[in-house]
Amino acid sequence: MAKDEVKTTIEADGLRYRSKASGSPFSSAGVFSAATMSCFLCGKHRARASLKSRKLLGKTQFVCAPSCKEVEAGTPSP
C-alpha cells in the first residue's frame, strides 16, 4: 500500500502550510508557562496538578500521581 503523496509548496512569505493552525496544542494558561507537562515514565501529557516529582536518574522528574497505570484506569489509590 502506497501512501498518498502530499505536495506542499513554499509560499512567497516563507510559509509552507495555509490551513495549519499556528501555535502549540499545549497552550499556556496561567502564570506558569506550561499548563501541561509530559510524564517522564509514560510520556502522556497531564495537567501539572496531576503530576508529582520523583528523583530519577539523578534528576528530579515529573511522573503521574499516584502511578501511570492507576491514572489510565481511573482508579484512585488509597
C-alpha positions in Angstrom: 0.0 0.0 0.0 1.4 3.3 -1.0 0.6 6.5 0.9 -0.9 9.4 -1.0 1.9 11.9 -1.8 1.5 15.2 0.0 2.8 18.0 -2.1 3.4 21.3 -0.4 4.9 24.4 -1.8 6.7 27.2 0.0 4.8 30.5 -0.4 6.4 33.8 -1.1 6.2 34.8 2.6 8.1 31.6 3.6 5.1 29.7 5.0 4.5 26.2 3.8 1.0 25.5 5.1 -2.1 27.6 4.5 -4.7 25.8 6.7 -2.5 24.7 9.6 -3.3 26.4 12.8 -0.4 28.3 14.3 1.0 27.7 17.8 1.2 24.6 20.0 -1.7 22.4 21.0 -0.4 22.7 24.6 -1.0 26.3 25.1 -0.2 28.0 28.3 -3.0 29.1 30.7 -1.9 30.9 33.8 1.1 32.3 35.5 3.3 29.3 34.8 4.3 28.9 31.1 3.2 25.2 31.0 -0.4 24.2 31.7 0.6 20.6 30.9 3.7 18.6 31.1 4.6 15.1 29.9 5.1 12.3 32.4 8.7 11.1 32.3 7.6 7.4 32.5 4.6 7.1 30.2 5.1 10.3 28.1 1.5 11.4 28.2 0.6 15.0 28.8 -1.1 15.7 32.0 -2.1 18.8 34.0 0.7 19.9 36.3 -1.6 19.3 39.3 -1.9 15.6 38.4 1.9 15.0 38.4 4.3 14.5 41.2 8.1 14.9 41.3 10.4 11.9 41.8 14.2 11.7 41.8 15.0 9.5 38.8 18.4 9.0 37.2 19.9 11.7 39.5 17.5 14.4 38.5 14.0 15.4 39.6 11.5 14.3 37.0 7.7 14.7 36.9 5.6 11.5 36.8 1.9 10.6 37.0 0.5 10.6 40.5 -0.2 8.1 42.1 1.0 6.0 39.1 0.6 5.8 35.3 -1.5 2.6 35.5 -3.9 4.0 38.1 -4.4 7.2 36.2 -5.2 5.3 33.0 -7.6 3.0 34.8 -9.2 6.0 36.6 -9.0 4.3 40.0 -7.6 6.4 42.8 -5.1 4.8 45.2 -5.8 4.6 49.0 
